Amino acid sequence: MVCFPSSPLDKEKILNPLPPTPPPHTLTESNMVLEFTLTYGGPESAAAITAGTYDNIRLQSGSSESEGLHPTVPPTHPWRTSKDALAVNITSIDSWWHFSSACWHFAEAITDAFKGAGKSVPTLGLISTAIGGSQIEEWITDAVASQCFGYEHNSNGQSLNHVCWDSNVRPFLDMTITGALYYQGENNAGALHGNSAKKAGYSCMIPRLVDLWRREWSATPGTTSPTFPFGIVTLSTGDSEGAYDIGSFRFAQTASWGALPNPDMQNTWTAQAYDLADPWYFCEGGKGDPGCDNCEYFDPRYNCSQKNIGPSIHPRLKKPVGQRLAAGALVTAYNFPGPVTGPTLSGCTYSSSASSLTLTFDASRFSGGQLQVQNYLGLALNSGFSALVNSTDNTGAGGTWVALNISLSGPAEVAVDLAPLWGAHPQAIKYAWGATGDRPNGDDVKCCLPVQGSKLCLPAQCPIFVSQPLAPFAGLPGNPFLAQITPQGKCLCPTPQICDA
């Protein structure tokens, strides 16, 4: 999905049913499509709209999808103020209740930040053109996709890779936009993740998608900026639809640099979502439902009885996704202070004689934020960090990933407790990249602080983060990393990421 905020509009234009100057816009697949009838936070947002809190937001309310997986023409809805959109009956496809919740929460958070800072609130316009089940090849042209080895020639089974580009992007190119949000990847996670340095796979296509959109939207001089801000959501735990090695896919979402922005994707940022698993994946029937293992541990922020499309692949936690997108946009596009990304590994120092390992993070990205290691009760399995030992080669074969405890040891450093390795030399390390055990990159992130006596795993519990008041939970999570330990005791990350400081 993509969400584009528009240039400020005056009151007369806002009330005009015809779109004046172009507004923000939204594109991608089912997790961006996910509407308020299927996510947490709808009643609270509706109450705020009724109270007039978000009168600055206007939108083409309603669902972005129509019958069929790939409509020839995307559904269009009249421009409405937030109050008018909410006034449309929920039974109508035009209602605010069927709009992308992640996109709306983004605009909410932008508005809240301006009000909190005592600044004049910008007028925001939102369009959602998200399409469930789509692949990245469908959001770009064939000419662009074919620049990358391993792209799917027939990703949607219709010999029309570019169908979403034709029907859900091109119709909006005559609008002037101020930014884009992209939330897509589930249907590419099982394909080639690739590497941008090798011009292969998703990692190659994502920066080319950004370049294509910027080039086409700015084709007319004086309209959309050719470097407009671009935010990308990484896949949440459970989003991979069973694909193996989801850690490397999140890496591919950064064009293999490990973080945004980077040399291949300037003026961009990520909303990391690997720590935003739905606390009640399998709970669809409310208390008493056999699948609702944790429903008795009620948390007012996350209603376990809220309807869900289905278990696992559609986490209903879209408010923190929107808030993290907004945190990046506030810094990138609106000149608010603070970091735009979480801690990013820049190097490590391993000493076999001292049995010590220190991780160093790129302090230049902190921008006033403070590196922190959240309390995870000292349970190594919840740290999200592990080291590889006893591997027979550099692929991790035959080795075991051992969970290790970590602690803050300096303004930009984290110390690793190597005692559980019993003198074995760590051959590689990883954080938020996958579970421990003997599968090198298998399964998904395991860092969670469970509620005592339950299986409930609350969100945002991975320990490494940087403080950022504009973000939910008051910080941004660390960017996942995977690195070999060289004979010299330094880190070596997959190219083109550099972490050998």
C-alpha positions in Angstrom: 0.0 0.0 0.0 1.0 3.5 -0.4 -0.3 6.6 1.4 0.4 10.1 0.0 -0.2 13.3 2.0 -1.2 16.2 -0.1 -0.2 19.8 -0.1 -2.1 22.1 2.3 -5.6 22.9 1.1 -7.8 25.8 2.1 -11.2 25.2 3.7 -13.2 26.0 0.6 -11.2 23.4 -1.4 -11.5 20.8 1.4 -15.3 21.0 1.2 -15.3 20.8 -2.5 -16.3 17.2 -3.6 -13.8 17.4 -6.5 -10.2 16.8 -5.7 -8.3 20.1 -5.7 -4.5 19.9 -5.5 -3.4 16.3 -5.1 -3.6 14.6 -1.8 -1.7 11.8 -0.1 -2.1 8.3 -1.5 -1.8 4.7 -0.3 -0.8 1.5 -2.1 0.1 -2.2 -1.5 -1.5 -5.5 -0.4 -3.8 -7.0 2.2 -2.1 -5.7 5.3 -2.4 -2.2 3.9 -5.9 -2.8 2.8 -6.9 -4.0 6.3 -9.8 -1.7 7.4 -11.1 -0.5 10.7 -13.7 -3.3 10.9 -10.8 -5.8 11.1 -8.2 -3.9 13.2 -7.8 -2.5 16.7 -8.4 1.1 17.5 -11.4 1.9 15.3 -13.9 3.0 18.0 -11.2 5.3 19.6 -10.4 7.0 16.2 -14.1 7.3 15.4 -14.7 9.1 18.7 -11.9 11.5 18.0 -13.3 12.3 14.6 -16.7 13.0 16.1 -15.0 15.4 18.6 -13.4 17.3 15.8 -9.9 16.3 16.5 -9.1 15.4 12.9 -11.0 18.0 10.9 -7.8 18.6 9.0 -7.9 15.2 7.3 -9.8 14.6 4.1 -9.9 11.3 2.2 -11.4 9.2 -0.5 -13.0 7.0 2.2 -13.9 3.4 1.6 -12.3 0.2 0.5 -9.6 0.3 -2.1 -10.5 -3.1 -3.4 -13.4 -4.1 -5.7 -14.5 -7.5 -6.9 -11.7 -9.5 -8.3 -8.1 -9.6 -7.1 -6.9 -7.1 -9.7 -9.6 -4.6 -10.8 -9.1 -3.0 -14.2 -10.1 0.3 -12.6 -9.6 0.9 -8.9 -12.7 1.9 -6.9 -13.0 5.6 -6.5 -14.9 7.3 -3.7 -16.0 11.0 -3.3 -13.7 13.3 -1.4 -14.9 13.8 2.1 -13.9 15.4 5.4 -13.2 12.9 8.1 -16.6 13.6 9.8 -18.5 13.2 6.5 -16.6 9.9 5.8 -17.5 8.6 9.3 -21.1 9.6 8.7 -21.4 7.2 5.8 -23.1 4.0 7.1 -20.8 1.2 7.9 -22.8 -1.1 5.6 -21.6 1.1 2.6 -18.3 0.3 1.0 -17.8 4.1 0.9 -17.7 4.3 4.7 -14.6 5.5 6.7 -14.8 2.1 8.5 -13.6 0.4 5.3 -10.6 2.7 4.8 -7.0 1.5 5.3 -6.4 1.7 9.1 -2.6 2.0 8.8 -3.0 4.9 6.4 -5.5 6.7 8.7 -3.3 6.2 11.8 -0.4 7.7 9.9 -2.4 10.9 9.3 -3.7 10.8 12.9 -0.1 10.7 14.3 1.1 13.5 12.0 -1.8 15.7 13.3 -1.2 14.8 16.9 2.5 15.7 16.6 1.8 19.1 15.2 -0.7 19.9 17.8 1.6 18.6 20.6 4.4 20.9 19.3 2.0 23.9 19.1 2.4 24.1 15.4 -0.1 25.0 12.7 -1.6 21.6 11.7 -1.3 20.8 7.9 -4.3 19.7 5.9 -3.8 16.1 4.8 -5.5 14.2 2.0 -5.5 10.4 1.8 -6.1 7.9 -1.0 -5.7 4.2 -0.6 -5.1 2.0 -3.6 -4.0 -1.1 -1.8 -4.7 -4.5 -3.5 -4.6 -7.7 -1.5 -2.4 -10.6 -2.7 -0.3 -8.5 -5.0 3.4 -8.8 -5.7 6.0 -6.1 -6.2 6.3 -6.9 -9.9 2.7 -5.7 -10.3 3.5 -2.3 -9.0 6.2 -1.5 -11.5 6.6 -1.8 -15.2 7.9 -4.9 -17.0 10.9 -2.9 -18.2 11.8 -2.0 -14.6 11.2 -5.5 -13.2 13.3 -7.1 -15.9 16.4 -5.2 -14.7 16.5 -7.6 -11.7 17.5 -11.2 -11.9 14.9 -13.6 -10.6 11.8 -11.5 -11.0 8.6 -13.3 -11.6 7.6 -13.2 -15.3 4.0 -14.1 -14.5 3.5 -13.2 -10.8 -0.3 -13.0 -10.9 -1.0 -15.8 -13.3 -2.4 -13.4 -15.8 0.7 -12.5 -17.8 0.1 -9.0 -16.5 2.9 -8.2 -14.0 2.2 -4.5 -14.3 -1.5 -4.7 -13.7 -1.4 -2.7 -10.4 0.9 -0.2 -11.9 -1.5 0.3 -14.8 -4.8 0.4 -12.8 -3.7 1.6 -9.3 -0.7 3.9 -9.8 -1.0 5.5 -13.3 -4.5 6.9 -12.7 -3.1 9.1 -9.9 0.1 10.4 -11.7 -1.7 13.6 -12.6 -1.9 14.5 -8.8 0.8 16.4 -7.0 1.7 14.4 -3.9 4.0 15.1 -1.0 5.0 11.6 -0.1 4.3 7.9 -0.3 3.9 4.9 2.0 4.4 1.4 0.8 3.4 -1.7 2.8 3.8 -4.9 0.7 5.8 -8.1 0.6 3.9 -11.0 2.0 3.4 -12.5 -1.5 7.1 -12.0 -2.4 8.5 -13.5 0.8 8.5 -17.0 -0.7 10.3 -15.9 -3.8 13.9 -14.7 -4.4 14.9 -12.2 -1.7 18.0 -11.4 -3.7 20.6 -8.6 -3.1 20.7 -5.1 -4.6 24.5 -5.4 -5.1 23.9 -8.4 -7.3 20.9 -6.8 -9.0 18.7 -9.7 -8.0 15.3 -10.3 -6.4 13.1 -8.1 -4.3 16.1 -6.3 -2.9 16.8 -5.1 -6.5 13.2 -4.2 -7.3 12.3 -2.1 -4.2 14.7 0.8 -4.9 13.7 0.7 -8.6 10.1 0.9 -7.6 10.9 4.1 -5.6 12.9 5.5 -8.5 10.1 4.7 -11.0 7.4 6.3 -8.9 9.4 9.4 -8.2 10.3 9.8 -11.8 6.8 9.4 -13.1 5.1 11.6 -10.5 7.6 14.4 -11.1 7.5 14.2 -14.9 5.9 17.6 -15.0 8.3 20.2 -13.6 7.0 22.2 -10.6 4.6 19.5 -9.4 5.6 16.5 -7.2 9.2 16.6 -6.0 11.5 14.1 -7.8 12.8 13.1 -4.3 9.5 13.0 -2.4 9.6 11.2 1.0 9.0 7.5 0.9 8.1 5.3 3.9 8.2 1.5 3.8 6.7 -1.0 6.3 8.7 -4.2 6.9 6.7 -7.4 7.5 5.4 -8.2 10.9 5.9 -11.5 12.7 3.3 -13.8 11.1 3.1 -11.9 7.8 5.3 -14.2 5.8 2.6 -16.7 5.0 4.9 -19.5 5.9 7.9 -18.4 3.9 11.3 -19.5 5.1 13.9 -17.0 6.2 11.8 -14.0 6.8 14.8 -12.2 8.3 16.5 -12.0 5.0 13.3 -10.7 3.4 13.2 -7.7 5.8 16.8 -7.2 4.8 15.7 -7.2 1.1 13.1 -4.5 2.0 16.0 -2.2 2.7 17.7 -3.0 -0.6 20.2 -5.1 1.4 21.6 -2.2 3.3 20.0 -3.2 6.6 18.4 0.2 7.2 16.8 3.2 5.5 17.8 5.7 4.3 20.8 4.4 2.4 22.8 5.2 -0.7 20.4 3.3 -3.0 17.2 4.7 -1.3 17.7 8.3 -0.2 14.9 10.3 1.6 13.3 7.1 2.8 12.6 5.4 6.1 11.2 2.2 7.5 8.5 1.4 9.9 9.8 -1.8 11.4 7.0 -4.2 12.3 8.8 -7.4 13.3 7.9 -6.7 16.9 4.3 -6.0 16.3 2.8 -9.5 16.3 -0.9 -9.7 17.0 -1.3 -10.7 20.7 -4.3 -12.8 19.8 -3.5 -14.4 16.4 -6.0 -17.2 16.6 -8.7 -15.5 18.6 -11.7 -14.7 16.4 -14.7 -15.6 18.5 -14.0 -13.8 21.7 -13.8 -15.2 25.2 -14.7 -18.9 25.2 -13.4 -19.5 21.7 -11.0 -22.5 21.8 -8.5 -20.5 19.8 -8.5 -17.6 22.4 -5.8 -18.9 24.7 -5.0 -15.5 26.0 -8.4 -13.8 25.9 -8.8 -13.8 29.7 -5.7 -11.5 29.9 -7.5 -8.5 28.6 -5.6 -5.5 27.5 -7.8 -2.4 26.7 -5.4 -1.5 23.8 -6.0 -4.8 22.0 -9.4 -6.2 22.1 -9.0 -10.0 21.7 -12.6 -10.4 20.5 -12.1 -8.0 17.6 -13.0 -9.7 14.3 -10.0 -10.9 12.2 -9.6 -11.9 8.6 -7.7 -15.0 9.7 -5.0 -16.2 12.0 -1.4 -15.0 11.8 -1.1 -13.3 8.4 -3.1 -10.1 9.2 -1.9 -8.6 12.5 -4.5 -6.1 13.7 -1.9 -3.8 15.2 -2.0 -1.1 12.6 -2.0 1.9 14.8 1.7 1.5 15.9 2.5 0.8 12.2 0.9 4.1 11.2 2.6 5.9 14.1 6.0 4.6 13.1 5.4 5.7 9.6 4.5 9.1 10.9 7.6 9.3 13.1 9.7 8.8 10.1 7.7 11.3 8.0 7.8 13.9 10.7 11.6 13.9 10.7 12.1 13.3 6.9 9.4 15.6 5.5 8.4 18.0 8.3 11.7 18.8 9.9 10.9 17.5 13.4 13.9 16.6 15.5 14.9 13.0 16.4 16.0 9.8 14.8 14.3 8.4 11.7 15.4 4.8 12.2 16.3 2.5 15.1 19.8 1.5 16.1 21.8 0.2 13.1 24.8 -2.1 13.6 28.1 -0.4 12.5 30.7 -2.8 14.0 31.7 -5.3 16.7 34.8 -6.2 18.6 35.4 -9.8 19.7 38.2 -11.0 21.9 38.7 -14.7 22.4 41.3 -14.2 25.1 39.0 -11.9 27.1 35.9 -13.8 26.0 34.1 -10.5 25.2 32.0 -9.3 22.4 30.9 -5.7 22.0 28.4 -4.4 19.4 28.7 -0.8 18.1 25.8 1.1 16.6 25.9 4.0 14.2 25.6 7.0 16.6 25.2 9.4 13.6 21.7 8.0 13.1 20.6 8.7 16.8 20.0 12.4 16.1 19.5 13.2 19.8 17.9 9.9 20.7 19.5 7.6 23.3 20.5 3.9 22.7 18.7 1.7 25.2 18.3 -2.0 26.0 14.8 -2.6 27.3 14.3 -4.9 30.2 13.6 -8.4 29.0 14.0 -10.0 32.5 17.4 -11.4 31.6 15.9 -14.3 29.7 18.2 -15.0 26.8 15.4 -16.5 24.7 13.7 -13.1 24.8 16.7 -11.0 23.8 16.3 -11.6 20.1 20.1 -12.0 20.0 22.0 -15.2 19.3 25.5 -16.4 18.2 26.4 -19.3 15.9 28.8 -21.9 17.2 30.2 -25.2 15.9 29.3 -24.6 12.2 31.3 -26.6 9.7 31.2 -23.9 7.0 30.2 -20.2 6.5 26.6 -21.1 5.7 25.9 -22.2 9.3 25.6 -25.8 8.4 25.8 -28.2 11.4 26.0 -25.3 13.8 23.7 -24.1 16.5 22.4 -20.6 17.3 22.7 -20.0 21.0 20.5 -17.2 22.6 22.6 -14.8 24.6 22.0 -12.0 27.1 22.9 -8.4 26.2 23.3 -5.2 28.1 24.0 -1.5 27.4 27.7 -0.8 27.8 28.1 2.7 26.4 26.3 5.5 24.5 26.5 3.5 21.3 27.6 0.1 22.5 26.0 -3.2 23.7 27.9 -5.9 25.5 27.1 -9.6 24.9 27.4 -12.2 27.7 29.3 -15.1 26.1 29.2 -17.4 29.1 26.6 -19.8 27.7 29.0 -20.6 24.8 31.3 -22.3 27.3 34.5 -21.1 25.5 33.3 -21.8 22.0 34.1 -19.0 19.5 31.1 -17.2 18.0 31.2 -17.6 14.2 28.3 -15.3 13.4 25.7 -13.2 15.3 22.1 -12.1 14.5 19.5 -9.9 16.1 15.8 -10.0 15.3 16.6 -12.2 12.4 15.1 -15.5 13.4 14.8 -18.0 16.2 17.6 -19.8 18.0 18.3 -23.5 17.3 20.0 -25.4 14.5 18.2 -23.7 11.5 20.5 -20.9 10.3 17.8 -18.5 9.3 14.6 -20.3 10.0 11.4 -19.3 11.7 10.9 -15.7 12.8 11.9 -13.3 15.5 11.6 -14.5 19.1 11.9 -11.6 21.5 8.9 -11.3 23.7 8.1 -10.5 27.3 5.1 -12.8 28.0 2.5 -11.9 30.5 3.0 -14.1 33.6 1.0 -17.2 33.4 -0.2 -16.8 29.8 0.9 -17.2 26.3 0.2 -13.6 25.6 3.2 -11.8 24.0 2.8 -8.0 24.1 4.2 -5.9 21.2 7.4 -3.9 21.1 9.3 -6.0 23.5 12.5 -6.5 21.5 15.2 -4.9 23.7 17.5 -2.8 21.4 15.9 0.5 20.5 16.6 4.2 20.4 14.4 6.7 22.2 12.1 8.8 20.0 9.2 10.6 21.6 7.3 10.8 18.3 7.2 7.0 18.0 4.8 4.7 19.7 6.3 3.0 22.9 8.6 6.1 23.0 11.2 4.6 20.7 12.2 2.9 17.5 13.3 -0.8 17.4 16.7 -1.8 16.3 17.2 -2.8 12.7 17.7 -6.5 12.4 21.1 -7.7 11.5 23.1 -10.8 10.6 26.9 -10.8 10.5 29.9 -13.1 10.4 32.7 -12.7 13.0 36.0 -12.5 11.1 39.3 -14.0 12.3 40.2 -10.4 13.3 37.2 -10.2 15.6 35.2 -7.8 13.4 31.8 -8.0 11.9 31.2 -8.7 8.3 27.6 -8.1 7.1 26.1 -9.2 3.8 27.0 -6.8 1.0 26.3 -3.9 0.4 25.8 -3.3 4.2 28.9 -2.2 5.9 29.4 -3.1 9.6 33.1 -3.6 10.0 33.9 -0.5 12.1 
